[in-house]
Amino acid sequence: MWDPGTYLRFGSERARPFFDLLSRVGADDPGFVVDLGCGPGNLTAALAARWPAARVVGVDSSPEMIEAAQAEAPRAAVPVRAGRLAFQLADIRTWQPEQPVDVITCNAVLQWIPGHQELLTSWVRWLAPHGWLAFQLPGNFDQPSHTILRSLAAAPRWQSLLDGAQLNRQAGEPADYLALLTGAGCDVDAWETTYLHVLPGEDAVVDWYRGSGLRPVLAALPPALAEEFLAEYREQILRAYRPAPYGTVLPFRRVFVVARVKA
């Protein structure tokens, strides 16, 4: 289960890569825009504000996220023209549009999907002539936040309890996505960035991952055991990420790709 409130606790930090990604999308006047894995919908609303004449659809498999998106849409910071923004509950692995799409965005979702490279090529086939595909996903699988999580989940104390938990799998390399999507008939811009997020609070890094990477583990355990796991994770995380007077620095590498169907 996704918790929109927990996820949005660091909303500005999570949104920044999306806007950095969107800055490379040169679509002038798209008619149909789709946000795959839209989460709580705040960034989908930003798409509708950028392209006010477009019909914008957000798709997510979490009922909690779609409920939050639908509730917040009328209160978007920039008013959206009536009927131009909608949300659909569906699995992005199987959802299909009813017409060609001018812009597809996907923000920090594909790390949860094994074999997502094949999915990307199918999304390219949905694009209208000169259509755009833009996505970003974490590439920090080798950082303590994840190595500690995997090590704990594999420990004898937890392994049998977490056997079915699906931990995220992270990004491929930018060059791999460039080769894949160039082969699918696109012009491709691929790059990576490591953000240094300065997070407030004593439990900053743990709080960050409660809203994302820790979610499958905590959901798989009864509440009391989830708290025990979290305590073990917290103990090791506090040694790996030392708070400074100005906050705790969380280095976060992300991989970005913007592809446009060739003329």
C-alpha positions in Angstrom: 0.0 0.0 0.0 1.3 3.4 -0.9 0.8 6.3 1.5 0.5 9.6 -0.4 1.2 11.7 2.8 4.4 9.8 3.5 5.6 10.0 -0.1 4.9 13.7 -0.3 6.8 14.6 2.9 9.8 15.3 0.7 7.6 16.5 -2.2 9.9 19.2 -3.4 13.0 17.0 -3.5 11.0 14.2 -5.3 9.6 16.8 -7.8 12.8 18.4 -8.8 14.0 15.6 -11.1 10.6 15.6 -12.8 10.9 19.3 -13.7 14.6 18.8 -14.8 13.3 16.0 -17.0 10.4 18.1 -18.4 12.7 21.0 -19.2 14.1 18.8 -22.1 10.7 18.0 -23.6 10.2 20.4 -26.5 6.6 19.7 -27.3 4.8 23.0 -28.2 1.1 22.2 -28.3 0.4 18.5 -27.6 -3.2 17.3 -27.7 -2.9 14.2 -25.5 -0.4 13.8 -22.6 -0.1 10.7 -20.4 1.7 10.4 -17.0 2.4 6.8 -16.3 2.7 6.0 -12.6 1.3 9.3 -11.7 1.3 8.8 -7.9 -0.6 11.5 -6.0 -1.1 13.5 -9.2 0.6 16.7 -8.2 3.1 16.5 -11.1 0.4 15.4 -13.5 -1.4 18.6 -12.7 1.8 20.4 -13.5 1.7 18.9 -17.0 -1.9 20.1 -17.4 -0.7 23.6 -16.4 2.1 23.6 -18.8 -0.1 22.5 -21.7 -3.5 23.9 -20.9 -5.0 22.9 -24.2 -4.0 19.2 -23.8 -6.0 16.4 -22.4 -3.9 15.0 -19.6 -4.4 11.5 -18.1 -2.5 10.1 -15.0 -2.4 6.4 -14.6 -1.4 4.5 -11.4 -2.0 1.1 -9.9 -2.4 2.3 -6.3 -6.0 3.1 -5.3 -4.6 5.3 -2.5 -2.6 7.4 -4.9 -5.5 7.7 -7.5 -7.8 8.7 -4.7 -5.4 11.4 -3.5 -4.8 12.6 -7.1 -8.6 13.0 -7.7 -9.1 14.8 -4.5 -6.2 17.2 -5.0 -6.8 18.0 -8.7 -9.5 20.7 -8.1 -7.0 22.4 -5.7 -4.1 22.5 -8.1 -1.9 25.6 -7.7 -2.5 26.5 -11.4 -6.2 26.1 -12.4 -6.7 23.4 -15.0 -9.4 23.8 -17.6 -12.5 21.6 -16.8 -12.3 18.1 -18.4 -8.6 18.4 -19.3 -7.2 16.4 -16.3 -8.3 12.9 -15.4 -6.9 9.9 -13.5 -7.2 6.2 -14.1 -6.6 3.2 -11.8 -4.6 0.7 -13.9 -1.4 -1.2 -14.1 1.0 0.7 -16.4 2.4 -2.7 -17.6 -0.9 -3.5 -19.3 -2.7 -0.1 -19.7 -3.0 1.1 -23.3 -4.2 4.5 -24.7 -7.2 4.7 -26.9 -5.4 7.0 -29.4 -1.8 8.0 -30.2 -0.1 10.0 -27.5 1.9 13.2 -28.0 3.8 13.1 -24.7 4.4 10.3 -22.3 6.1 10.9 -19.0 7.1 8.4 -16.3 8.7 9.7 -13.1 10.5 7.3 -10.7 8.4 4.3 -11.5 10.3 1.9 -13.8 12.7 0.8 -11.1 9.8 -1.3 -9.8 9.2 -3.2 -13.1 11.5 -6.0 -14.1 12.4 -6.0 -17.8 11.0 -2.5 -18.3 13.2 -2.0 -21.4 10.6 -4.0 -23.4 7.9 -1.9 -21.9 9.6 1.3 -23.2 9.7 0.1 -26.8 6.0 -0.6 -26.6 5.4 2.9 -25.3 7.3 4.3 -28.3 4.8 2.6 -30.6 2.0 4.5 -28.9 3.5 7.8 -29.8 2.0 10.1 -32.4 4.4 11.3 -35.2 7.1 13.5 -33.5 5.8 12.3 -30.1 7.9 12.5 -26.9 8.7 9.9 -24.2 10.4 11.2 -21.1 11.3 9.2 -18.0 13.6 9.2 -15.0 14.4 6.6 -12.4 16.8 6.1 -9.5 20.3 4.8 -10.2 21.5 4.6 -6.6 21.3 0.8 -6.1 24.9 0.7 -4.8 24.3 3.2 -2.0 24.0 2.4 1.7 20.2 3.1 1.7 19.8 0.0 -0.6 22.7 -2.2 0.3 21.6 -2.1 4.0 18.0 -2.9 3.0 19.0 -5.9 0.8 21.4 -7.2 3.4 18.8 -7.0 6.2 16.1 -8.6 4.0 18.5 -11.5 3.3 19.5 -12.1 6.9 18.2 -15.3 8.6 16.0 -13.2 10.9 14.0 -11.8 8.0 14.6 -13.8 4.9 11.7 -16.3 5.2 9.3 -13.5 6.2 10.3 -11.3 3.2 10.7 -14.0 0.6 7.9 -12.5 -1.6 8.7 -8.8 -1.1 9.6 -7.1 -4.4 12.4 -4.7 -3.8 13.0 -2.2 -6.5 15.6 -2.9 -9.2 16.8 0.5 -10.3 17.9 1.9 -13.6 20.0 0.7 -16.5 22.8 2.9 -17.7 22.0 6.0 -19.8 23.9 4.6 -22.8 21.8 1.4 -22.7 18.6 3.4 -22.9 20.1 5.6 -25.7 20.9 2.5 -27.7 17.5 0.9 -27.1 15.4 3.9 -28.0 17.6 5.0 -30.9 17.0 1.5 -32.3 13.3 2.0 -31.8 13.3 5.0 -34.1 13.9 7.9 -31.8 16.3 10.8 -31.3 17.5 10.4 -27.7 18.9 12.6 -25.0 20.1 10.5 -22.1 22.1 11.7 -19.0 22.5 11.2 -15.3 22.6 13.5 -12.3 23.5 13.0 -8.6 21.5 15.3 -6.3 22.7 16.1 -2.9 19.4 16.4 -1.0 19.8 18.1 2.4 17.0 16.5 4.5 15.8 17.9 7.9 15.1 15.8 11.0 17.0 13.1 13.0 15.4 10.2 11.0 15.6 12.0 7.6 16.9 9.1 5.4 14.7 6.5 7.0 11.7 8.8 6.6 12.6 9.3 2.9 12.6 5.6 2.3 9.5 4.8 4.3 7.7 6.5 1.4 9.4 4.5 -1.3 12.1 1.8 -1.1 11.0 0.4 2.4 7.4 0.2 1.4 7.3 -3.4 0.2 9.2 -4.6 3.2 7.1 -2.9 5.8 3.9 -4.0 4.0 5.0 -7.6 4.1 5.4 -7.7 7.8 2.9 -7.5 10.7 3.1 -4.1 12.4 5.2 -5.2 15.4 7.8 -6.9 13.2 7.8 -4.0 10.8 8.8 -1.8 13.6 11.6 -4.2 14.6 12.9 -4.3 11.0 12.7 -0.5 10.9 14.7 -0.2 14.1 17.5 -2.4 12.7 17.5 -0.5 9.4 17.6 2.8 11.3 20.5 1.8 13.4 22.7 1.1 10.4 21.4 4.0 8.3 22.4 6.5 11.1 25.9 5.2 10.9 26.0 5.5 7.1 24.4 9.0 6.9 25.7 11.2 9.6 23.6 14.3 10.4 25.3 17.7 10.0 24.2 20.9 11.7 22.4 21.9 8.5 20.7 18.5 7.9 21.5 15.1 6.6 22.9 14.8 3.1 21.4 12.1 0.9 23.3 11.6 -2.4 20.8 10.4 -5.0 21.8 9.5 -8.5 19.1 9.5 -11.2 19.1 8.5 -14.8 17.1 10.6 -17.3 16.0 9.9 -20.8 14.0 12.0 -23.3 13.2 10.4 -26.7 11.4 11.9 -29.7 10.1 9.9 -32.6 12.1 10.8 -35.6 10.6 12.7 -38.5 
